[in-house]
C-alpha cells in the first residue's frame, strides 16, 4: 500500500522504543534495477516499510513483500521533497513500531545521499541500523558512457563535487561555493553531481580560476539506463553543447582528459534487440506490467512503467471446495491470490482433490504450474468469452463451478455460463485499486512513448479517465496496442475522446508474448490484426 508522508517531526527529547525494529540504508545503485547489490536486494525482499526517493529504480518497489508499506519521500530537482528532518523522524517512528525499514536511495547512501545524517539520528535513538553500499552515479554514469574516472595514462585521482547547495539567504538553491582555484589546479578527473542547472556558471568559474578551456568535458544524462544520452565537448563549450542537445537533470558532468575516452563495448546491452530505441509504455496491474516489461526489455526496448493498478486481496474467506467440481482462473494474479488465501486460511491442498481446473490462457496456466497444478481446460482463444464457451462445453449441468477472479471481472464469462445453464459462484479473490499519484505520473509519461500497451478493457477505462483528469492528450504519433477484441473495442471508444486519428493494434494471440509479437510485426511493416 502507498502511504502519504507523515507530518511528524523529530524532537530532541523524543523517546524511542525500537521494539525490535531496525533500519537498513540501502544504496539502489545508479540506473536500472539490475545494478542493486545482492545484499540490498535481500533487504528489500524482507522489509515491512520502504522509504524511497525518485532516483531509485521504481522496478525495485515491486520486489518488496506483499503488504509492504511504500512511502515516497523525495522527488527530483525543483520538485516536492520531504524535508530531511521529517525523513529522519519517519525512520525513527517506523522502527519504533517494530518494523524492519529500508531507506532506499539512488546511488550510494553516503555519496551526497545524506545517509550519514540518517545514520547518526538512528544511532542516537538506539535503533539497530546498517548501511548497504550502492554504485554511485559519480562512477557508474561515466562508465556507462565509456568514460573511466581514472586511467593510468591520464588520470590517477578523482574528485567528486556536488554543485548544488542551499544559500544562507532565503534558502535558495545555488552553485556550491568552494575553492575553484584549487579545483582548477587538480590534474585528475573532476566529477560533478547535481550541476546541470549551474553548468555554464561552473565552467566559467573553473576557467576564471585557470582551468584550460580546451580541457575535455562530458555530460551524461540518466546514465546506465535505457534513456541514457551524452555529449562530449571542451570545458569552454560544454554548457552550449548540453543545451543544444536538450540534456536535463539528472546528469553527471565529467571534466578532465578521461572525458575524451569512449571505451564502450561493441554492443551495449541496453542498445541491442529488435526494438532498440523504441519507447514503450506498459499499463495494467503490477504483475502484468512487470512481466510485459521484462519481455519487451529482452527485445531491446526502453520501457516506461505506466501502471497504477494494484491487486488488493479481499477479506472474504474461500468457499467450501467440497461443494464444487471445477475451479476457474482468469489471470495469473488470480492464481497467486488464491494460493495466498489458501495458505493464510491454513487450508490443506488435499481439499482440492478431485476438482478440475480451467484457465483463460497459457500465462495463467504457467502460474498454476508453479504451485504444482496443471489445467484441464484452456480455450483456443484466450479471452473471457471463449473461456465461458469452452467451460460450458466441458461441464455437465449438474456440476458446480467456482470462478476465482477479480471483483469486477468481465461479464462475458458469466453471461456465457448463464446462457448454457451452468451453476457457478463468482468469487472475488481481489479488487483492483487505483493509485492516484502513480496514475497522474503515468499518463504524463505515456505522452513521451512510441507505443502504449494495454491488457484489459478495465485498464483502458481507468487509464483514459486519468488522461481526462490530468488534461493530457496523447500525441497521434503514439501507436496503441492491446490484448483481445473487447479491450480493442473499449480502446477505440475511449480513443475518440482524446485523439483524432490512429489505428488500434490487436495481438493475434491474447498473451504477453502475442502483444510483444504485435509490436515487432508493426515495426517490421506487418499487421497484428
NORSULUR-V939934 format. One record per pair of residues at least 6 apart in sequence whose C-alpha atoms are under 7 Angstrom apart, sorted by the first residue. I is the first residue (numbers start at 1). J is the second residue. D is the distance in whole Angstrom. If there is no record, write none. Layout:
# NORSULUR-V939934
i j d
I J D
I J D
This chain:
# NORSULUR-V939934
i j d
1 67 6
1 68 7
1 69 5
1 70 6
2 69 6
2 70 5
2 71 6
3 69 7
3 70 6
3 71 5
4 71 6
5 71 6
5 73 7
6 90 7
7 86 7
8 86 6
8 89 7
9 85 6
9 86 5
9 89 5
10 85 7
10 86 7
10 89 5
16 96 6
16 125 6
17 96 5
18 95 6
18 96 4
18 97 7
18 98 6
18 127 6
19 96 6
19 97 7
19 98 5
20 98 5
21 95 4
21 96 6
21 97 7
21 98 4
21 99 5
21 100 5
22 95 5
22 99 7
22 100 5
22 101 6
22 127 6
22 128 5
22 129 6
23 95 7
23 100 6
23 101 5
23 102 6
23 128 6
23 129 5
23 130 7
24 101 6
24 102 5
24 103 6
24 129 6
24 130 5
24 131 6
24 132 7
25 102 6
25 103 5
25 104 6
25 109 7
25 115 7
25 130 6
25 131 5
25 132 6
26 40 6
26 102 7
26 103 6
26 104 5
26 105 6
26 109 7
26 131 6
26 132 5
26 133 7
27 40 7
27 104 6
27 105 5
27 106 6
27 107 5
27 108 4
27 109 5
27 132 6
27 133 5
27 134 4
28 36 5
28 56 6
28 104 6
28 105 6
28 106 5
28 107 6
28 134 6
29 35 5
29 36 5
29 106 6
29 107 4
29 108 6
29 134 5
29 135 4
29 136 6
30 106 6
30 107 5
30 135 6
30 136 6
30 137 5
30 140 6
30 224 7
31 57 7
31 222 7
31 223 6
31 224 5
31 225 5
32 57 6
32 224 7
32 225 5
33 57 5
33 59 6
33 60 6
36 134 7
37 134 7
40 132 6
44 63 7
44 64 5
44 102 7
45 63 6
45 64 5
45 65 6
46 64 7
46 65 7
47 64 7
47 68 7
47 100 5
47 101 6
47 102 6
48 68 5
48 69 6
48 99 6
48 100 5
48 101 6
49 68 5
49 69 5
49 70 6
49 99 7
49 100 7
49 101 5
49 102 6
50 69 6
50 70 5
50 71 6
50 101 6
50 102 5
50 103 6
50 104 7
51 70 6
51 71 5
51 72 6
51 73 6
51 102 6
51 103 5
51 104 6
52 71 6
52 72 5
52 73 6
52 103 6
52 104 5
52 105 6
53 72 6
53 73 6
53 74 5
53 75 6
53 104 7
53 105 6
54 74 6
54 75 5
54 76 6
55 105 7
55 106 5
56 104 7
56 105 6
56 106 4
73 81 6
73 82 5
73 87 7
74 80 7
74 81 4
74 82 6
75 81 5
88 118 6
88 121 7
92 122 7
94 101 7
95 101 6
107 134 5
107 135 5
107 136 4
107 137 6
108 133 5
108 134 4
108 135 6
108 136 5
109 115 5
109 133 7
110 116 6
111 136 7
122 129 7
138 191 6
138 193 7
138 252 7
139 149 7
140 224 7
141 220 6
141 223 4
141 224 6
141 252 7
142 148 6
142 149 7
142 220 7
144 223 6
144 224 5
145 262 7
145 264 7
146 261 7
146 262 4
146 263 4
146 264 5
147 258 6
147 259 6
147 261 6
147 262 6
147 263 6
148 258 7
149 158 6
149 189 6
149 258 7
150 156 6
150 157 6
150 158 7
154 257 6
154 258 7
155 188 5
155 189 6
155 258 7
156 188 6
157 188 5
157 189 6
158 188 6
158 189 5
158 190 6
159 189 6
159 190 5
159 191 6
160 190 6
160 191 5
160 192 6
161 191 6
161 192 5
161 193 6
162 192 6
162 193 5
162 194 6
162 195 7
163 175 5
163 176 5
163 192 6
163 193 6
163 194 6
163 195 5
164 173 7
164 174 6
164 175 5
164 176 5
164 194 6
164 195 6
165 173 6
165 174 5
165 175 6
165 176 5
166 172 5
166 173 4
166 174 6
167 173 6
167 174 6
175 198 6
180 205 7
180 206 6
180 209 6
181 209 5
181 210 7
184 206 6
184 209 6
184 210 6
184 211 5
185 211 7
188 256 6
189 255 6
189 256 5
190 254 6
190 255 5
190 256 6
191 253 6
191 254 5
191 255 6
192 252 6
192 253 5
192 254 6
193 252 5
193 253 7
196 248 7
196 249 6
196 251 7
199 239 6
200 239 5
203 235 6
203 236 7
207 213 6
213 234 6
213 235 5
213 236 5
214 234 5
214 235 6
214 236 6
215 234 5
215 235 5
215 256 6
215 257 7
216 233 6
216 234 4
216 235 6
216 255 6
216 256 5
216 257 6
216 259 5
216 260 6
217 232 6
217 233 5
217 234 5
217 235 5
217 238 6
217 254 6
217 255 4
217 256 6
217 259 5
218 231 6
218 232 4
218 233 6
218 238 7
218 253 6
218 254 5
218 255 7
218 259 6
219 230 5
219 231 6
219 232 7
219 242 7
219 251 7
219 252 6
219 253 5
219 254 6
220 229 6
220 230 4
220 231 7
220 251 5
220 252 5
220 253 7
221 228 6
221 229 5
221 230 6
221 247 6
221 248 7
221 249 7
221 250 6
221 251 4
221 252 7
222 228 5
222 229 7
222 250 6
222 251 6
226 270 6
226 302 5
231 241 7
231 242 6
233 241 7
270 300 6
271 300 6
272 300 5
273 299 4
273 300 4
274 299 5
274 300 6
275 299 5
275 300 5
275 301 5
276 300 5
276 301 5
277 301 6
277 302 7
278 301 5
278 302 6
278 450 6
279 301 6
279 302 5
279 303 6
279 449 5
279 450 5
279 451 7
280 301 7
280 302 6
280 303 5
280 304 6
280 449 6
280 450 6
280 451 5
280 452 6
281 303 6
281 304 5
281 305 6
281 306 6
281 446 6
281 449 6
281 451 6
281 452 5
281 453 6
282 289 6
282 293 7
282 304 6
282 305 5
282 306 5
282 307 7
282 452 6
282 453 5
282 454 7
283 289 6
283 305 7
283 306 5
283 307 4
283 453 6
283 454 6
284 307 5
284 309 6
284 454 7
284 455 6
284 459 6
285 307 6
285 308 7
285 309 5
285 310 6
285 311 7
286 307 7
286 309 7
286 310 6
287 333 7
289 307 7
292 512 6
293 303 6
296 516 7
297 303 7
306 442 4
306 443 7
306 446 7
307 442 7
308 434 6
308 435 5
308 438 5
308 439 5
309 432 6
309 433 6
309 434 5
309 435 6
310 432 6
310 433 5
310 434 7
311 430 6
311 431 6
311 432 5
311 433 6
312 430 5
312 431 5
312 432 6
312 433 7
313 337 7
313 429 6
313 430 4
313 431 6
314 428 7
314 429 6
314 430 5
314 431 7
321 351 7
321 352 7
324 400 5
324 401 6
324 402 6
325 355 5
325 356 6
325 399 6
325 400 5
325 401 6
326 355 5
326 356 5
326 357 6
326 400 6
326 401 5
326 402 6
327 355 7
327 356 6
327 357 5
327 358 6
327 401 6
327 402 5
327 403 6
328 357 6
328 358 5
328 359 6
328 402 6
328 403 5
328 404 6
329 335 6
329 358 6
329 359 5
329 360 7
329 403 6
329 404 5
329 405 6
330 359 6
330 360 5
330 364 7
330 405 6
331 360 7
331 364 5
332 363 7
332 364 5
332 367 6
334 404 6
334 405 5
334 406 7
334 429 7
335 367 7
335 368 6
337 429 6
338 429 7
356 376 6
357 375 5
357 376 5
357 377 7
358 375 6
358 376 6
358 377 5
358 378 6
359 365 6
359 375 6
359 377 6
359 378 5
360 378 6
360 379 7
360 382 5
360 383 6
360 384 7
360 387 6
361 378 6
361 379 7
361 382 5
363 511 7
365 374 7
365 375 6
368 374 6
379 386 6
379 387 5
379 390 6
382 510 5
383 484 7
384 410 7
384 412 6
384 413 5
385 412 5
385 413 5
385 416 7
387 413 7
388 413 5
388 414 7
388 416 5
388 417 6
389 416 6
392 417 6
392 420 6
392 422 7
397 421 7
397 422 6
399 423 7
400 423 5
400 424 5
401 423 6
401 424 4
401 425 6
402 424 6
402 425 5
402 426 6
402 427 7
403 425 6
403 426 5
403 427 6
404 426 7
404 427 5
404 428 6
404 429 6
405 427 7
405 428 6
405 429 6
405 430 7
406 428 5
406 429 6
406 430 5
406 431 5
407 428 4
407 429 7
407 430 6
407 431 5
439 466 6
440 466 7
440 470 7
443 466 7
443 467 6
444 472 7
446 452 7
447 474 5
447 475 6
449 478 7
450 478 5
450 479 6
451 478 5
451 479 5
451 480 6
452 478 7
452 479 6
452 480 5
452 481 6
453 480 6
453 481 5
453 482 6
454 460 7
454 481 6
454 482 5
454 483 7
455 482 6
455 483 5
456 483 7
456 487 5
457 486 6
457 487 4
457 490 6
460 490 7
460 491 6
464 494 7
467 473 7
473 498 6
474 498 7
474 499 7
476 499 6
476 501 6
476 502 6
479 502 7
480 504 5
480 505 6
481 504 6
481 505 4
481 506 6
482 488 6
482 505 6
482 506 5
482 507 6
482 515 7
483 506 6
483 507 5
483 510 5
483 511 7
483 515 6
484 506 6
484 507 7
484 510 6
488 504 7
488 506 7
492 504 7
505 528 6
505 529 7
506 528 6
506 529 6
507 514 5
507 515 5
507 518 5
507 528 5
507 529 7
508 514 6
508 528 6
508 529 6
518 528 5
521 527 6
521 528 7
522 528 7
